Every structure is written in C-alpha cells, then in structure tokens.
Amino acid sequence: MKKILITGGVGFIGSHVTISLLEKNYDVVIIDSFLNSSKSFYLRMIELINSINPLFKKNLHLYEGDIRNSHFLEKIFLDAKKENKLIEGVIHLAGLKSVKESVNFPLNYWNCNLIGAIRLLEAMDKFNCHCLIFSSSATIYGKNQNLLINEISNINPINPYGFTKATIEFMLQNLFESDKQKWQIANLRYFNPIGAHSSGLIGENPKGMPNNVFPLINKVASREIKKLKIFGNDWNTNDGTCIRDFIHIMDLADGHIMALEYFLNMKNSKFLNLNLGTGKPTSVLELVKTFQKINNVEVPYDFVNRREGDVDRIVADNELAKKTLNWEPKRKISDMCSDGWKWHSNIKNFC
Ligand SMILES: NC(=O)c1ccc[n+]([C@@H]2O[C@H](COP(=O)([O-])OP(=O)(O)OC[C@H]3O[C@@H](n4cnc5c(N)ncnc54)[C@H](O)[C@@H]3O)[C@@H](O)[C@H]2O)c1
C-alpha cells in the first residue's frame, strides 16, 4: 500500500481527493492547519469513510500544522521513514485561493502560497520524495482571446493570487530543469470545480462570504442571501453572461489520482502542465437555470455591472489531460447542481 501526503487535505478539493485515494487503497497522510477548514468538517470526512468502508479509516492520518514550518514537515516524513513506509508522492493543495482577498492582502498570499511551496519542496527533496501534483489554476492564463485555452497559451495573471500560482509553476520548472532525472511534477490547472460528493456528506464550505458563483447560488437558494448578483449581461456571449468551464469536484479528484498513478507507474522523471476542465462552455445564467430546475428551488437574481478583472469566456482545451492520463470528466452540470445542493442542504446539520 503506497503512502501519499496531501497538504490541505481537509479543504474542498483535498477532502474529495482524500476519499478517492482511500477508495483506491492508498495510505493517506493529511496536513492541514484548519485555517480555512474545520475539525467538524474532518469528522464529516470520517463519517463518509466509515459509510464507504470502516477499514479505510486506519489508512488515514492527520497532522495539524502549517506547511511553512520545516520542523513540522520533516517530522511527518521522518515518522513515515521510521514506519518503513516512505511517502511516495505529494498532492499539494494547501494555500490561499481568494482572488479578492489576494488583492487586499498580497503579502499573505505570497507568504502562504510561495513560502509554503518552498518549504514543502525542501522537505520532499531531503527525504528523497520527488513526485508532486500541484494545484495550479486557470487564473494563471489571465485575459485570453482563445476560444479554448490550451497549456501553451500565454501565462498572464491579472491578480496576486494568479501571480503566486504562476510563480510556483515557474519555480517548479526551474527545479525540474536543475536535474532532469529527478522530479516528477504535474501542474494541474483547475478550471471551475463545483458540486460535492454524491453522498452529500462533504462539499465546499467556505469560511465567511464566498466569492465564487456556485457557493453563492446555494446560499441564495437556501435564503441565506436574498439575491444573486450576476456581473454583467452584456458580455459577448449567447445570453450575455460570462461563460465558464465548470467541472464536478469528483471528476477533478479522479484527475489527481490518474496523474499520481501516471507518475507512480512510470517511474521516469517528467514535467507536465495539464488543464483539468470539461472543455464544455456553460454560462452563469445557464448554471443558475439548471440549478433551479434540477433542485426545484428558486434562485432570484439581479444583473449588475461587470466586475473588474472578469473576462467573458474561460474554457479549457482538455485534450492533453485526456490523452496523457486517460482521464475523462464524466459528470454533467445537472450532477454538479444536484450534488452541490444536497451537500448545502446538509451543512446546517453538520458544521
Ligand atoms: N477551489 C477552486 O476553485 C480552485 C481553483 C484553482 C486552484 N485551486 C487551488 O487548489 C487548492 C485547494 O483549493 P480548495 O478549494 O480546496 O481550497 P480550501 O481553502 O478549501 O482548502 C485549502 C486547505 O489548505 C489549508 N491550508 C491553507 N494554508 C495552509 C498552510 N499554510 N498549512 C497547512 N494547511 C493550510 C486550509 O485550512 C484548507 O483546509 C488551493 O491551493 C487553491 O488555490 C482551487
């Protein structure tokens, strides 16, 4: 049984990747500081694991702490070494992700995202672990005129968050090129992950007021917010609202497992940039309408002015990820809406 470290494993993406890893019989070590997650959410993860197979629980280990603390990180690699079960790969998700917050507090973002990545890489190198899956973002492409964005499109971030992700990618490339026999690195560039595990036991649970459209739709549907603001109905799109590439969180989780297994089976060093999106355009208005229809709920909305920094269309060319990993996103927008709402309707019982 291979041991995998997942940083930020109690977060939105980390929790779903953790469940998928356990189901594939991996031993999973989570690091999380609980900065943007909670112990009660971790208990929900345990509840879900128990409902799938109680035996999986013994393969899950949690370390609470900050990845910028080298001593803490090294202890985790050392504990694994003492057990004679080395950490064979790392999925690095711990970081800050709010575009808006990054504009107001750029130093926090550079500190957490960049220093966190550096400390993690130092510890990995020290303990001879050179297989890394990194949580990058479509945000690094910035304003892009292409209908579908592929991996060789310009890297042109327009906010501090995007700059931290792009900088980490450049740093990883430097590291790879410093010794081309050593590292296996995949930058997974996520488009718009939404939805939740189909059990409704885990999902996205942002602290404070979310910035992203899907958690906001849920909050409007549950009457926590009166109306959804849709930023602009005069974009150059069919219905005038922005077009995005929404991907089900479980399809995104599958992409991580397949990237990891691609490396573990291959053994050779490799550097990959891969878009994880569906390649299918969905407008914000289409998303709202599907959500209302499939869940039989109302989501009142107003059109307001365009938001600074938005672009009309961001859709992935995902051919490279599909071909390289033999990965295929399977779930539809209606699945994303129903699974997401199932989780949201449960939050009050859980957190
Ligand atoms: N969710 C998205 O839409 C999206 C899109 C593109 C990229 N990403 C990236 O994917 C990663 C995971 O995203 P998410 O949506 O799960 O975010 P999240 O905030 O739900 O999860 C991140 C987790 O990392 C933890 N964490 C933060 N800083 C830490 C630190 N220094 N040490 C230890 N733990 C720390 C938080 O407590 C949280 O549990 C992030 O790096 C994010 O930038 C997310």
PDBQT file of the ligand as one rigid body, heavy atoms in Angstrom, charges set to zero:
ROOT
HETATM    1  N1  LIG A 401     -11.415  25.643  -5.472  1.00  0.00    +0.000 N 
HETATM    2  C1  LIG A 401     -11.078  26.214  -6.611  1.00  0.00    +0.000 C 
HETATM    3  O1  LIG A 401     -11.921  26.738  -7.346  1.00  0.00    +0.000 OA
HETATM    4  C2  LIG A 401      -9.634  26.209  -7.051  1.00  0.00    +0.000 A 
HETATM    5  C3  LIG A 401      -9.326  26.539  -8.380  1.00  0.00    +0.000 A 
HETATM    6  C4  LIG A 401      -7.986  26.541  -8.780  1.00  0.00    +0.000 A 
HETATM    7  C5  LIG A 401      -6.985  26.229  -7.869  1.00  0.00    +0.000 A 
HETATM    8  N2  LIG A 401      -7.310  25.928  -6.580  1.00  0.00    +0.000 N 
HETATM    9  C6  LIG A 401      -6.234  25.633  -5.629  1.00  0.00    +0.000 C 
HETATM   10  O2  LIG A 401      -6.415  24.357  -5.078  1.00  0.00    +0.000 OA
HETATM   11  C7  LIG A 401      -6.007  24.335  -3.719  1.00  0.00    +0.000 C 
HETATM   12  C8  LIG A 401      -7.128  23.782  -2.852  1.00  0.00    +0.000 C 
HETATM   13  O3  LIG A 401      -8.283  24.564  -3.053  1.00  0.00    +0.000 OA
HETATM   14  P1  LIG A 401      -9.589  24.378  -2.174  1.00  0.00    +0.000 P 
HETATM   15  O4  LIG A 401     -10.724  24.907  -2.955  1.00  0.00    +0.000 OA
HETATM   16  O5  LIG A 401      -9.645  23.003  -1.644  1.00  0.00    +0.000 OA
HETATM   17  O6  LIG A 401      -9.266  25.393  -1.005  1.00  0.00    +0.000 OA
HETATM   18  P2  LIG A 401      -9.638  25.275   0.558  1.00  0.00    +0.000 P 
HETATM   19  O7  LIG A 401      -9.386  26.603   1.147  1.00  0.00    +0.000 OA
HETATM   20  O8  LIG A 401     -10.972  24.652   0.720  1.00  0.00    +0.000 OA
HETATM   21  O9  LIG A 401      -8.550  24.221   1.065  1.00  0.00    +0.000 OA
HETATM   22  C9  LIG A 401      -7.210  24.572   1.357  1.00  0.00    +0.000 C 
HETATM   23  C10 LIG A 401      -6.867  23.882   2.667  1.00  0.00    +0.000 C 
HETATM   24  O10 LIG A 401      -5.492  24.198   2.977  1.00  0.00    +0.000 OA
HETATM   25  C11 LIG A 401      -5.417  24.554   4.342  1.00  0.00    +0.000 C 
HETATM   26  N3  LIG A 401      -4.261  25.462   4.457  1.00  0.00    +0.000 N 
HETATM   27  C12 LIG A 401      -4.154  26.715   3.955  1.00  0.00    +0.000 A 
HETATM   28  N4  LIG A 401      -2.922  27.193   4.199  1.00  0.00    +0.000 NA
HETATM   29  C13 LIG A 401      -2.248  26.230   4.864  1.00  0.00    +0.000 A 
HETATM   30  C14 LIG A 401      -0.926  26.120   5.369  1.00  0.00    +0.000 A 
HETATM   31  N5  LIG A 401      -0.047  27.115   5.230  1.00  0.00    +0.000 N 
HETATM   32  N6  LIG A 401      -0.549  24.979   6.001  1.00  0.00    +0.000 NA
HETATM   33  C15 LIG A 401      -1.431  23.946   6.129  1.00  0.00    +0.000 A 
HETATM   34  N7  LIG A 401      -2.702  23.991   5.668  1.00  0.00    +0.000 NA
HETATM   35  C16 LIG A 401      -3.099  25.119   5.030  1.00  0.00    +0.000 A 
HETATM   36  C17 LIG A 401      -6.738  25.195   4.686  1.00  0.00    +0.000 C 
HETATM   37  O11 LIG A 401      -7.044  25.115   6.056  1.00  0.00    +0.000 OA
HETATM   38  C18 LIG A 401      -7.704  24.379   3.833  1.00  0.00    +0.000 C 
HETATM   39  O12 LIG A 401      -8.204  23.256   4.537  1.00  0.00    +0.000 OA
HETATM   40  C19 LIG A 401      -5.624  25.767  -3.364  1.00  0.00    +0.000 C 
HETATM   41  O13 LIG A 401      -4.228  25.875  -3.400  1.00  0.00    +0.000 OA
HETATM   42  C20 LIG A 401      -6.251  26.588  -4.458  1.00  0.00    +0.000 C 
HETATM   43  O14 LIG A 401      -5.511  27.735  -4.749  1.00  0.00    +0.000 OA
HETATM   44  C21 LIG A 401      -8.611  25.900  -6.160  1.00  0.00    +0.000 A 
ENDROOT
TORSDOF 0
